[in-house]
Structures are given as C-alpha cells and as structure tokens.
Amino acid sequence: MKYLYWIATGLLCALMLWSASMYLLQYDMVTGFFKTLGFPTWIIYPLAILKIVGAIMILWRGNRWLTEWAYAASSLICY
C-alpha cells in the first residue's frame, strides 16, 4: 500500500508541475483557454505559483494541515 500511495502522489505532483509549467511557458495558449472559459487572465501566474507550492507541500508533508489543504486545492486547480 505504501508504494501505491507514493506512486499516486508522485503522479499527482507531476501533473501539477506539468500544468504549472504550461501556465508559465505557454502563456498565450493558456490565455486563450481562460478567455474562452470566461476567467480573468491575470490569475494565470498566481495559479502556476500555487500549483508549484502545492506540489512541494504534498511531497514535503511537514505540516499536516497544509498538506491537507494542498490536496484539497490540487483537486480544484489541476485543470
């Protein structure tokens, strides 16, 4: 079970870091998606930073409360 947990956690963090890199490196494409969905484009960079911080918090597991919030936020901002 421990291996399954770390595999799933690693995949989740990889997805978060990949999407954050897309937000930072493919800004024009992401801006188009955000405009299509009706979201403001100024939120792209803060979301990218939060995705990176969330992945670090999930892997670090230093503070249980912050880790739980990072998992909760990852379900909202992975897309």
C-alpha positions in Angstrom: 0.0 0.0 0.0 2.9 2.4 0.7 4.2 2.0 -2.8 0.8 2.6 -4.3 0.4 5.8 -2.2 3.7 7.2 -3.4 3.1 6.3 -7.0 -0.3 8.1 -6.9 1.2 11.0 -5.0 4.1 11.3 -7.5 1.7 11.2 -10.4 -0.5 13.9 -8.9 2.5 16.1 -8.2 3.9 15.5 -11.7 0.5 16.6 -13.2 0.5 19.7 -11.0 4.1 20.6 -12.0 3.4 19.9 -15.7 0.3 22.1 -15.7 2.2 24.9 -13.9 5.0 24.7 -16.5 2.3 25.0 -19.2 0.9 28.1 -17.5 4.4 29.6 -17.4 5.8 28.5 -20.8 2.7 28.5 -23.0 1.1 31.7 -21.6 -0.6 32.6 -24.9 -2.3 29.3 -25.3 -3.5 29.2 -21.7 -4.7 32.8 -22.0 -6.9 31.7 -24.9 -8.4 28.9 -22.8 -9.0 31.2 -19.9 -10.7 33.8 -22.1 -12.9 31.0 -23.6 -14.0 29.9 -20.2 -14.6 33.4 -19.0 -11.9 33.6 -16.4 -9.6 36.6 -15.9 -6.1 36.1 -17.4 -4.3 37.9 -14.5 -4.9 34.7 -12.4 -2.7 32.5 -14.6 0.6 33.3 -12.9 -0.7 33.1 -9.3 -2.2 29.7 -10.1 1.1 28.5 -11.5 2.9 29.5 -8.4 0.2 27.9 -6.2 0.5 24.7 -8.1 4.2 24.5 -7.6 3.9 25.4 -3.9 1.1 22.8 -3.5 3.2 20.0 -5.1 6.1 20.9 -2.7 3.8 20.8 0.3 2.3 17.4 -0.7 5.8 15.9 -1.1 7.3 17.6 1.9 4.5 16.5 4.3 5.9 18.8 7.0 2.7 20.2 8.3 -0.4 18.0 8.2 -2.9 20.9 7.9 -1.1 22.5 5.0 -0.7 19.1 3.3 -4.5 18.5 3.6 -5.2 21.9 2.1 -2.7 21.3 -0.7 -4.5 18.0 -1.6 -7.9 19.8 -1.5 -6.6 22.6 -3.7 -5.0 20.2 -6.2 -8.4 18.8 -6.9 -9.6 22.2 -7.9 -6.6 23.6 -9.8 -5.2 20.7 -11.6 -7.2 21.5 -14.7 
